[in-house]
Amino acid sequence: MTDRVEAAFAAFVSARSPALLRTAYLLTGDRGHAEDLLQTALLKTFRHWDRIRHQDRPEAFVRKVMVNSQRMVWRRRAVLEHVAIWQVLARLPPRMRAVLVLRYWEDLSEKETAEVLGCSVGTVKSQASRGLTRLRTVVRRDADVIQGGRP
């Protein structure tokens, strides 16, 4: 790239970074992650700057890169959360796990769940309540451990 092209990119970054950082923050919800996201997007933009700078709104390209990059983060996080939920469910007693899966994963009513499991609606209600309480406890404890707190 020529010095002139690099100077044009530097001017773009200087002028548009505050607005782009706001967008990145809204996508990530965290200042540090927003800065990383913007930096990654600007690096990708710089690689194609000679072509992009002639577009009407090059910042639209940067925003698109940020959204696509953040979507990959969300997908990875969703996969990890999915795995974590199944690991927590596996810790529950079989009937409690079955109630939670049928009620909240398969979206069956309390009555339908009771019929499938051959138990009363009251049992479904109590198992669901206890199961959700256990899940919340395990998830909170695991989150504390991940964040460096005490279990």
C-alpha positions, 0 to 999 in steps of 0.5 A: 500500500502506498503512503497516501492509502495508509494516510487515508485509512488513518484519517478514516480511523481517526474520524470514525473510531468513536462511532464504530466503538459505540457500535462495537460496545452495543454488540459486545456489552463490554468496553474491552471486548468492544475495543478488541472487536473494533481492532479486529474489524479495522485490521480486516478493513485495512487489508481491503482498504484500497478497494473499500475506500472508494465506496460511499460508506466504508464504515458500513463495511467495518460495521458488517465485519464487526457484526459477522465477527461477533456473530461467530462469538455468539455461536461459539458461546451458544455451543459452549452453553449448550454443552454446559447445560447438558453437563449440568442436566446429567448431574440430576437424578433421572426423573428430575432430568426427564421432567426438565427436558420434557417441560422446557426442552420439548415444551410439553405441558405439566399434564403431558409431561405427567402422562409421559412419565406416568406420574402426577401433575404435582410430581411434575411441578415439584420435580421441575421446581427442584430441578430448576433450583439445582440448575440455578445453583450449579450454574451460579457456582460454576460461573463464580469459579470461572470468574475466579470467585469462590464456589 
